[in-house]
Amino acid sequence: MSEKPNGDEFWRLMARYVPVIGLMPGCVLAGYLIGSALDHFFSTTYLRLVFIVLGVIAGVVQLMRILARDK
């Protein structure tokens, strides 16, 4: 029989996991903005894509760290 979490437990879990929702889009957006700025500064066209990929990788690593900490 599983126990239903009480109200305090629910809000504690929400406070822990709601920031995870914005983690991936935030990392990708940061990579896009940094890449776009560097593309503009250096007059290139590929740095945006490189930094988007780095943003995705950073987001996955952070997500794994958050979930591993909760085990």
Buried (B, 14 or more C-beta within 10 A) or exposed (E): EEEEEEEEEEEEEEEEEEEEEEBBEBBBEBBBBBBBEBBEEEEEEEBBEBBBEBBBEBBEEBBEEBEEEEE
